[in-house]
Amino acid sequence: MVEVLPAFPSDFPAGIVIVQHMPKTFTKLFADRMNALCGLEVKEAVEGDEVKPGRILIAPGGVQCRVKRKSITSNVIALSPNIERHLHAPSADIMMQSIASVYEERGIGVILTGMGHDGLEGMKAIKAAKGRTIAQDEKSCIVYGMPKTVVEAGCADKVIPLSGVVGEILNMV
């Protein structure tokens, strides 16, 4: 993330929500560190935070994070206990499924390096909603687990190196 988030321009025209597999004691520290490095506001998400241009929200550890429609022009963060008993809290699948539901064809899903398959069902949901998807390529991954499952399932519109992720997102917005 240190290579990706600071590369977003300060006038980025969309909101960003990130799931990082971290314990709850680390997500705020991570958000604060990224905020110091980025031209966009970065913060640990809290209940009711608006998803809006110029803001990057980091899902807090230990809970599930979803985006919900508040009004015709506003979408907000909804946090809940891990009642699904998903292996990960927060879960990329759960967050991305909410993105697919709220943003439909305007949603963009990105899967970066990581173990396991969290994010695959979310990326499928984004594709089904006619949104766009990006997976990090194997060569630039530290662990080619999560992106590999997405690529093998045919759910990645683009498979690119980490250094190209922000540029590709800018092309899609």
Buried (B, 14 or more C-beta within 10 A) or exposed (E): BEEBBBBBEEEBEBBBBBBBBBEEEEBBEBBEBBBEEBBBBBBBBEEEBEBBEBBBBBBBBBBBBBBBEBEEEEBBBBBEEBEEEBEBBBBBBBBBBBBBBBBEEBBBBBBBBBEBBBBBBBBBBBBEBEBBBBBBBEEBBEEBBBBBBBBEBEBBBBBBEBEBBBEBBBEBE
